[in-house]
Structure formats: C-alpha cells, structure tokens
Amino acid sequence: MTHQHRVAVIGAGAWGTALANLLVGSGAAVRLWAREPEVVASFAETGRNALYLDGADLDPRLSVTNSMARALSGTETVVWVCPVQYSAAVLADAAGLIPPEATVVSASKGIEVATLRRMDEIFAAALPPEQSRRLCVLSGPSFAREVVAGAPTVVVVASRDEGSCLRAQALFQTDRFRVYTNSDVVGVELGGALKNVIALAAGVAAGLELGHNAVAALMTRGIAEMTRLGVALGAQPATFAGLAGMGDLVLTCTGGLSRNRTVGVQLGQGRSMSDIMGNARTVAEGVATVRAVHELARKLGVEMPVSAEVYGIVAEGADPMEALHRLMTREPKSENPDFLNFGEGS
C-alpha cells in the first residue's frame, strides 16, 4: 500500500483551507485544525468553510478538527497558517505536540507588532534549534479562491536547510501549483509581509480615484522601500524582484480579492479604520504590519515615505489627500541612489 504523507494544517482561514485542499488533492492525508467550532460544523454539514471560503467546493477527503493534539498526532509536515499576531499564543499550545522530526512550513505573512518578530523568529523561540533551522516559509502571489478553483499559481518556498526546502517543494508541487525554492528566509518572509503595506497604499489611491499612474508609482516606489528595509535586516535584494516581492506585490495591489487593497479602497473613500475593522471577519495583515514596519524603519534609520504615510492614515487618521500631497512634494532626488552611480563605468 502506498504511504500517504501525513500533514497537519494549523489555521482554517481561507488560505489554510486552500492549502489543505490542495494537499489532499495531491494524495496527502491532511488534518485541518480550526479554532472556531462553527468552521468544523460547517465542514460536517456542508463540506464547505462557510466562514472563510463560502461557496468554494472542497475535497470531501479533507479532515477538520478543533483538537490540536489530534491534528498534530503522527504528522510528518506541519503547515502553519495562523494569523501572525496570534501565532505565538497558538504555538505555545502547539509546540510541544509537534513531532520533533516533522518539517514545519509557515505560510503566514506579517510581522508581530508587539515584538517586531518575523514568523521564523517566532518559531525559533518555540521550537528546538534543529527543528527551527529546518523551518520552511511559503510565499508568493496566491489568492486562496483561485488556488481552490485550480487556477495556475506560482509560489516560492525558502529554508536555511536545502533538504527541507526540496521536500516542501515536492509536497506542494502540482500541475497547477508550481513551487520554486530559495535560501533567503528573511527576504521571503519580509516580501510577504511588507507588500501588504503597499497594497493598502494602492487601495487608498484606487479609493481616491487617482488613476493607474498613481498605483503604478506606489508599487514601484513601494518595492524600493521593501528592498531597503529588507537589506537592512539581512535579506538579499534580488529576493524582492521575485515571487515573494514583486510577484506578490503586483497581485495584492491590483487584484480585487486582496483584503489589504480592499481596506485601502475604503480608507480612500473616507471610511474610518475603526468602522472598517469593526465589520471585518477576516484579517488584513497589513493593518498590523504597517505599525511594525513604522517602528522597524525608525529603529534602523531606513527611509520609507510611502509606508510612513500609510501608517499615518491607518494609525493616526491622517487625511489621504494630504498624505498624497506630502509624497508628491518631497525633495526631488535620484531614483535609486543605492544602486545608480552616475559617471562611473561606461
């Protein structure tokens, strides 16, 4: 009998559900852990995740549970898809139940506001050193609904351990879900987190009806900011030109399914942050991440004008049109003073 790879997916939001469904379709034995009892009930009654992925048809072989112990028992791979801001608390309960030989793949995007930690740093504090060294992070342009629908999707998985990275690549790879590998864990983590801040900015521009020129400018200058902060934190600049950087940025800044862009659109249309968040079931990670980015940029002395204005709008209630004016009237300068050296070479 062929061995079924045993996978626990921790977090039954839209993305966790989509990844669990993908892995079941590839032949893995998957247990999806859901915090909310109503998610388990929805699966039992309708075979769907009515809370987070309403209307999407899912593989009937997918097993869903509220028991962390049952989800993690005997698992060979743990796919972590809890929101970043809650991950440390959930991991405190889960870490002791994760088999020591299991590979952990983080698919959560963001930076913990309270500590300014990335997900790899959160795992490093909770898991044994050897297991945390083998951590993989999955990122790239990927809307959950499109993955469930079988739309062609290309992502990247990064790890400091080549063997773990290749195993994760093989686990997720299908004819509709292509996976590249990378060794830059920090860059892939930061790309997935920072692009959400720029997506908020792009949404604000759309809400203000500023046109395509403005959105393109925000995306381009946004990737420059992402790269500057990433390099200051030890990432490789080339990573931000890849799937976890530019790829995910394009998707979240232009795609109608982007939660962060949607929040930005509403801000641009004049809604308050408290009103938007008060009615939200799903988490727009950029709302929390922008606070962490603001503090990281301040501590490291990294210039991030677009992110700073997004912080002002989200955290301080700044007027979006005034933020635009400040960006447009900044002192003129070279496009990329870190990499352009006029007068040198040919």
Sequence and secondary structure as in RCSB ss.txt:
>XXXX:A:sequence
MTHQHRVAVIGAGAWGTALANLLVGSGAAVRLWAREPEVVASFAETGRNALYLDGADLDPRLSVTNSMARALSGT
ETVVWVCPVQYSAAVLADAAGLIPPEATVVSASKGIEVATLRRMDEIFAAALPPEQSRRLCVLSGPSFAREVVAG
APTVVVVASRDEGSCLRAQALFQTDRFRVYTNSDVVGVELGGALKNVIALAAGVAAGLELGHNAVAALMTRGIAE
MTRLGVALGAQPATFAGLAGMGDLVLTCTGGLSRNRTVGVQLGQGRSMSDIMGNARTVAEGVATVRAVHELARKL
GVEMPVSAEVYGIVAEGADPMEALHRLMTREPKSENPDFLNFGEGS
>XXXX:A:secstr
     EEEEE  SHHHHHHHHHHHHTT EEEEE S HHHHHHHHHHSS TTTSTT    TT EEES HHHHHTT 
SEEEE S HHHHHHHHHHHGGGS TT EEEE      TTT   HHHHHHHHS HHHHHT EEEESS  HHHHHTT
  EEEEEEESSHHHHHHHHHHH  SSEEEEEES HHHHHHHHHHHHHHHHHHHHHHHTT  HHHHHHHHHHHHHH
HHHHHHHTT  GGGGGSIIIIIHHHHHHH TT HHHHHHHHHHTT  HHHHHHT SS  HHHHHHHHHHHHHHHH
T   HHHHHHHHHHHH   HHHHHHHHHTS    S TTT  TTS  
